[in-house]
Amino acid sequence: MTLAKHVNTFGQAMLQRYGERVHKIAIDASFTCPNRDGSKGRGGCTFCNNVSFSPNGRKPVPLSDQIAAGRRVIRKRTGARKYIAYFQAYTNTYAGVDELQRLYDQALAETDVIGLSVGTRPDCVADSVLDLLSSYRAKGHEVWLELGLQSSFDETLQRVNRGHGFAEYCSTLKAARSRGLAVCTHLIVGLPGESARHCRITLERVLDLGVDGLKIHPLHVVKGTQLANEWRRGHYQALALAEYVSIAVELIRRTPPEVVFHRVTGTASPSILLAPTWCSKKWLVINSITEALHSERTKQRACLPEILEHRVMSAKTPESGLNLRTS
């Protein structure tokens, strides 16, 4: 029983497209963020400490070395021999287009790197950057623009100090897709003040606009963040595993099958994770989601004969028992 049997996963989508395994190699290109450097704000999002997902912990490491290290790990773990350079940490379009082209070209110069996945904020993607990414796609590279939306509710985005609203996401998404770029949208479950209803509405809004991929993951509290202070004071309560699994399953179930899930959870190192502790256990979460989806499908199959019988009976007249279409 694997997640790919129930979800259109990124790995499965790449396998079908290229006939072999393709994995992302996470890269930290030493970008910063306008919400940290003073352009839009200071301190960044209340939950943000990029050490929680940066593979190199912000130490400047040459791109070629990062790709080589990622390649070694992935080949040993899965045997994959094709890769996508995933510019992950902070805002990876926050530079002049010439500098971005230099970095992207450097990654694509690796013979086994077949594409790019660029993580960024929806308010930091100039038309010139979209044109650049589109040019790589025109050359046959796999290209994904990953937009960190997190929530479609402006009050939530303001509360966590995102520095942008839903409107910026809408305009950037439309501009990217008009150029034929594939867009993966990041959504966080468990943001302060939000419930499962907020998550459902955000998903519906994103799907209505059109999107090619999704990443969903739970909000985790890590050291060195404003959220950590709120959590310590009791102003924020982290999700229980069962809550997250329930919401994640519902979001997956509501998503059209052609949309690719790049991620269904997110983890942080135990060395910086404060809460919830299960966020350090990737496979516990993935397996729990898989089991819940499998159980739901099994129940649906068990109910199918009863549903079909009910439909047949509902189509008959009470008096004659004959099907209305033949009477």
N, C-alpha and C positions, 0 to 999 in steps of 0.2 A: 504494500500500500504506500504510494508515493503522492506527494502534492500534485505532481504533473498530471495525475489521472483525473484530478478535479479542477485544476486551475491551468490557464494558459500561461505557463511560466516563461520567463525570458530564456532560460536555458533550452527549453523545449522548442521555443520559437526559432532560436538560432540553429538548433540541430536540424529542424525541418528546412530552413532556408539554405544552409551551407552543407548539409550532409555530414557534419561532424560537430563535435563540441566546440563552442566558442565561449570564452570567459572574459569578464571584465578584470582589468588590472587597475586597482585604485592608485591614483597619483595625487600627490600634494605638490602643486607648482608654486607654492609660497604666495598665493594671492591673499589679499585681505578682503574687507567688506565695507561698503559705504556706511553701514550701520555701526561700524566700530572705529573707523578712522576719522570721524567727525563730519564727513560729507552729509550724512543724514542723521547721525546720532553717535553716541558713545556707549560702549558696553555690549552692543549687539543684542540679539534676542535673549529673553530672560532664561531660556533653556540651553543656550549655546555655549558649548565648550568643545571645539572641534577635535580635541585630543580623543574624544569619545569615538570618533570614526576615522581619524587620520592615521594611516598606517605608520607614519614616520614621526608622529608627535611634534610636528613643526620644525624639525631639524632640516635645514636645506640639504637635499640630496639630489644629485643630477638625475634627470628624467630617465636616462639610459640605465642607471643603476637601479632605480625603482622598478622599471619594467623587467630588468633581469631578475631581480629578487622575486617579483610577483610571478614571473614565468616559472622559476624553479619550484615554487610552492605549488602552483596550479598543476604543473606537469606531474609532480609526485602524487598529488591528491587525486586528479581526475584523468590525467593523460592528455588533456586538451593541448592543441598546438596552434590554435588561432586565438587572437586576443583583441579586445577593444580597450583602448586607453581611456580610462574613466577619470576625468579631471573632477575630483570629488570635493576636496576641502575648501571651505569658504566660497567665494564668488568667482567662478572661473571664466567669466567674461568681463571682469572688472579691470580692464587695461586697454591701451590703444590697440586698434585692429592689427597693426604691424607686429606688435609684441605677441598678440594672441596667435597670429599666423606662424610666427617663429616657433612657438611652443607646440602648437598642433602639428606643424610640419615635422618637428623633431620626433614626436611620438610616432607619426605615421611613417617615418623613415625606417623604422624597425620592420623587417621583412614579414614578420608574422603578426604584425598589428594591422588589422583589416578595417579599423574604424575608430570613431570617437564617441564618447558619451560625456557631455559637458554639463555639469551641475552648476546652477546659478539662481539668482533671484529674478523675478519677473520684471523688476524695474531697472535692470542692468544689462539689457540686451538691445544694443543699438541695431538699426537696420543694416549697417555695414557689417556687423558681426553675423547677423542672420544670412547676409549674402555670402560671407566667407564660409560658413557652415554648409550652405547650399552648394557652393562650388565643390566642396569635398564629396558631397553626395552625388553630384553630377559626374564625378570621376569614378564612381562605383564603390566608394567607401560606405560602410555602415555608419550612419550618423544619428545620434539621439541628442535632443536638447532636453535636459532635465530641469524642470521648473519647480522650485520650492514654494508651493502655495501654503500648505499646512491646513488652512481653513478658508472658507469663503465668507466668513463673517468678519466684517471690518472691526467690530468691537473686540473680537477675540484677538485679531492681529494687532490691534492697538494695545491690548492688555499685555501681550507677550513682547511688545516693542519690536515688531517686525519692520516698521518703517515704510510699509507699502500697504495698499489695499487690494481688494478683489478686482478693481477696475484695471490696474496695471497688468494683472495676470491675464484678463480677458483680451486686452489689446495685444500683448506679446504673443499669446497663444495663436490668435488669428493671423498675426503677421508671420509667424513661423510656419503654420500649416499652409498659408497661401503660397509659400515657397517650396512646399512639398516636404518639409522637415518633419520627422517623427518626434512627437513630444511625449515625454513621460512626466507626469505630475506627482509631486510628493505630498502626501497627506498624513497628518499626525492625529492619532486617536488618544483622547485623554487630556486635551488641552484645558487649562483652567477655565471653569465656567461652562464647559461644553459637556453634552450628554450624547447618547447614541443618536438622538434625533438630529443634532447638529451635524454629526458625521454623515448621516443619510442625506441630508439636504445638500451638504457640500459635494458629496459624490454625484448627486443628481444634477447639480449645476455644472460640474465639470464634464459629465457625460453629455449633457445637453449641448455644450459648446463644441464638443468633439475632442477626443484625446486618443492617443495611440498606446500609451502605457501608463501604469500606475505603480507607485510605491506607497505602501501603508506601513506604518510602524507605531508602536506605543511611545508616548512621551515618557522619557526616563529622566530622573533627577541625578545630575552628576555634580561633582565637586567644582567649586569655582564659578558658580552661576547664581544669578538672582533667584532662579527657581529653587535652588538649594536653600537659600535663606527663607523663602516662603514656606517651604516644606518643613524646615526646622521649627518655624513659628506655628505650625499647624494650619497655615492658610492654604495649603495644597495637599490633597490626598491622592497618592498614586493609585493607578488601576490595579485591581486584582487580576491574576492570570485568566480566570474564568470570564471576567468582564471583557477583557481584550479579545479573547478567542470568540466570544459571542458576537461582538461588534464586527470583527474581521470577517467572520463567516458570512454575516449578513451583507457586508459590503461586497464581498466576492460574489455572492449569490445574485446581487443586483447588477453586476457588471456584465455587459455583453461579452460573449466568448471570444470575440476577435481582439479585445483589449488585452495587452500583454502585461502581466504582473512581474515587474522587475524585483519586487521584494514584498513579503507579507509580514515581516517583523524587522526589528532593529535591535542591536545589542550594544552594550558598553562594557569596557573592561571592569572586572571586580575592583581593581585598584582605585577607580574614580567613581564607580556607581554607588549611589546612596539608596535609591528606590526606583521602581520595585526590584527586588533582588532577582526575580526570575528573568529580568532583562539581560542577564549575563549568560543565559542558557538558550542559545539560538535554537537548537534542535528540540528542546522541550516545547518551545512555542510552536515551531513548524509542525511537529508531530501532533500536538494538541489540535491545531487547526485542521490538519489532514484527517485526524480521527473524527472530528466534529462534522466535516464535510462528508466523509464516508458514511457516518451514522445517519446523517440527514438524507443522503441518497438512498440508503438501504430502506429507510422508513417510507420514502416516496415510492419505491418499487413495490414494497409490501402492500401499500394502499392502492396501487394502480388498478387491480381487478375490481375492488370495491367502487372506485371512482367511475370506471367504465360501466359497471352494472347500474350505478345511479344515473348516469347520463342516458343509458338505454331506457330505463324505466321512466325518466322524466320526459322522454320524447313520445310516450304512449298516451293515448286518451284514457281517462279514468273509466269511461263507460265500456268501450269495446276492447281495450288492451291492444288496439292496432296502432302501428306507427303512423303518425300524422301524415308523413310524406307519401304513404301508400293508401290512405283512406279516401 
